[in-house]
Amino acid sequence: MITAVTFDGAPEQGTINFSVGQPSADLLPLALLRGACGRFFASAQPLELNYGERQGDARFRAALAAFLSDPGGGETSPQSLMLTAGISQALDFVCSRLTRPGDTVFVEEPSYPYSFQIFRDHGLKIVGIPLDGQGMDMEQCERQLAEHRPKLLYTIPAYNNPTGQTLSQERRERLVALSRKYGFIIAADEVYQLLHHGEPPPASFGTMAGHGNVLSLGSFSKILAPGLRLGWIQTNAELMGILTASGVLVSGGNFNHFTSHVVRQLIENGELTPFIAHLRSNYAARAEAMDKALHTHLDGIATWQKPQGGYFFWLRLLDGIATWQKPQGGYFFWLRLPAHIDAEDFQAAGRDASTGFMSGALCSTAGGLKNCLRLSFAHYTVPDIHEGIARLGRAMRAVRGTFIA
Ligand SMILES: Cc1ncc(COP(=O)(O)O)c(C=O)c1O
């Protein structure tokens, strides 16, 4: 059995590195996918291995629309959906279809660090709009809109990576109204929308796709398996027309037909909803464990809020040592250290103690937030979380004396 993580920059065996935002082996649905593959091959026709529709297989979109139309999700039509190879690819695709080099994109400050490179790949100017505890600060956003006239606004509205903050329904509606007023497109990265394990978020931006310039980006990475590289965009007919006129789609249809055939089996068999419930209860236990372990080993260093869904805790380091707030969902704790302390200064001690975290500056558009750090609880079991936080607490306390008398 492969127990080692096999991706670029993977932590060494034996290390409990909380920078890893991927599920642990025991939460990856091998048996479910084996069953789904078996059912697909039992009835598949040779033509199903051909190219397919530009928006993605119609049967898949019907199954996905029915799944997304579950109570609370609003009514979703198959015509409003196109398949993607996940949110990272969707962002790249959206940039190539809807922006030009030199355009501006607004992002949350802090935000998902790997999105920055995608925007830079397309020559976009990135402007960070601060979060104020309840998601994007809408006053600041509106002030900056007139000055920068962005083409795109990228938001992670439910359980933001890295802070765990969720945008209220009122702010969502205001953002959609602003998108019409200032003519920008909202790219809502809703990767954690279904991964709450506490207070659920407001309905997805997909429910507002008909009311403005909205792209709701979804993914199976966090609700099934990242390696599938399968996701979707929900949007209105006009934006769908621009997206599907892409030469890549004209040449061969949608990105990931085969995987979509397999995943359709799983959705049609009613297996996705219980699997997500299984993930939620596991992540709830891990979030609880991280919260407890932080209290045991980092009290006096940081404060945090236990997430109600997803993988992450967001920790805040207070004056003196550290603070954090327990989020309502997502993968992360975000810790804030006193302003004069650089979280990076704890990395070496963390490595020596066989643990690790993501430095906050990586999540900042301008290399700020140096005094913050992100911890994910997705990749480790409850006992490993206790052990890893104990190691981190020892490492931080040892270094802390350098900064705080
Ligand atoms: C906010 C956010 N967006 C996108 C992704 C990646 O999504 P995908 O695997 O669908 O490309 C991640 C993965 O951690 C994420 O945290």
Ligand as a Chemical Component Dictionary entry (heavy atoms), coordinates in Angstrom:
data_LIG
# 
_chem_comp.id                   LIG 
_chem_comp.type                 NON-POLYMER 
_chem_comp.pdbx_formal_charge   0 
_chem_comp.three_letter_code    LIG 
# 
loop_
_chem_comp_atom.comp_id 
_chem_comp_atom.atom_id 
_chem_comp_atom.alt_atom_id 
_chem_comp_atom.type_symbol 
_chem_comp_atom.charge 
_chem_comp_atom.model_Cartn_x 
_chem_comp_atom.model_Cartn_y 
_chem_comp_atom.model_Cartn_z 
_chem_comp_atom.pdbx_ordinal 
LIG C1 C1 C 0 -9.696  27.618 -2.541 1  
LIG C2 C2 C 0 -9.249  26.509 -3.421 2  
LIG N1 N1 N 0 -9.523  26.554 -4.732 3  
LIG C3 C3 C 0 -9.149  25.575 -5.569 4  
LIG C4 C4 C 0 -8.440  24.476 -5.116 5  
LIG C5 C5 C 0 -8.037  23.430 -6.110 6  
LIG O1 O1 O 0 -9.195  22.928 -6.737 7  
LIG P1 P1 P 0 -9.091  21.856 -7.899 8  
LIG O2 O2 O 0 -8.453  20.635 -7.332 9  
LIG O3 O3 O 0 -10.498 21.641 -8.313 10 
LIG O4 O4 O 0 -8.248  22.447 -8.976 11 
LIG C6 C6 C 0 -8.126  24.392 -3.754 12 
LIG C7 C7 C 0 -7.345  23.256 -3.227 13 
LIG O5 O5 O 0 -6.849  23.263 -2.126 14 
LIG C8 C8 C 0 -8.543  25.429 -2.889 15 
LIG O6 O6 O 0 -8.274  25.403 -1.568 16 
# 
loop_
_chem_comp_bond.comp_id 
_chem_comp_bond.atom_id_1 
_chem_comp_bond.atom_id_2 
_chem_comp_bond.value_order 
_chem_comp_bond.pdbx_ordinal 
LIG C1 C2 SING 1  
LIG C2 N1 SING 2  
LIG C2 C8 DOUB 3  
LIG N1 C3 DOUB 4  
LIG C3 C4 SING 5  
LIG C4 C5 SING 6  
LIG C4 C6 DOUB 7  
LIG C5 O1 SING 8  
LIG O1 P1 SING 9  
LIG P1 O2 DOUB 10 
LIG P1 O3 SING 11 
LIG P1 O4 SING 12 
LIG C6 C7 SING 13 
LIG C6 C8 SING 14 
LIG C7 O5 DOUB 15 
LIG C8 O6 SING 16 
# 
